[in-house]
Amino acid sequence: MLRSPGALLLDFGGVLVDAPSPQHLAPPDLVDRLSCLVAGTVPGQQITTDLREGARAYTRWRDDIGRTGHPVELPHSRVWADFVTRTWPQPARDAVEREATPLAYAWTWRAEWEVRPGIPEALQEASDAGLPLAVVSNTLCGAAHRDFLASVGLSALFAAEFYSDEAGPRKPNPLLALLAADAIGVPIGACWFIGDTLGRDVACARRAGAQAAILMRSPRTDREPRHDDLRPDARVEDGYELLALLRRAWGASAASSA
């Protein structure tokens, strides 16, 4: 039985929100926006192709750097320059660099994002019980995540939100979790870390020294390579099962102190 936590650190995609679908790599609105920005000097079909290939290359980079000791996020301008606009004319590359951050926001945002089942109930009950909550997420643009949480009425429940593009470290770099724990004033050893991947989330929780690593299953969990050396302390399917796990921990804690 897990001990009652002092705080919850939660991933965004795959935990709070359905994980982004991998096929939406070149949204038509973003293609049109880029085409206007570069004044037609890059054909629309090339923009579409370069966005798709760039997204895949960025994913490969994330996977590769995630296997290093302390990965850090790339600046928005580097992502565009290294993965998307490498073959574009220099004036077009310069135009994209000047708008790198709002373009990263547009590339990150997903119209199909939905809060995962049971998450509002779990967050509200945890907050009512006095647990500080923090988001700990790898992302190209944390502002998009932050705005989505505000739009669905969840942001007020979080004491802090830490995103890799703003803070610097990328999970499994433990510093991202440690920064969040420090911001909410709870020792990392008293925090539950909830994520949907073994290689990033459970590894980050272990390296940081979190009290417990909880794996919430998502489509991304099923696509992940095997990590036989990493085992979560508990597995849950959604927010409802997370809440049930919390209630059992609270009940066990109350029983032991009676």
Secondary structure, DSSP 8 states (H G I E B T S, - for coil): -----SEEEE-TBTTTB----TT-SS-HHHHHHHHHHTTTSS-HHHHHHHHHHHHHHHHHHHHHHTTSSS-B---HHHHHHHHTSTTS-HHHHHHHHHTHHHHHHHHH--TT--B-TTHHHHHHHHHHTT--EEEEE--S-HHHHHHHHHHTT-GGG-SEEEEHHHH-B-TT-HHHHHHHHHHHT--GGGEEEEES-IIIIIHHHHHHT-SEEEEE--HHHHHS---TT---SEEESSHHHHHHHHHHHHHHHHHHH-
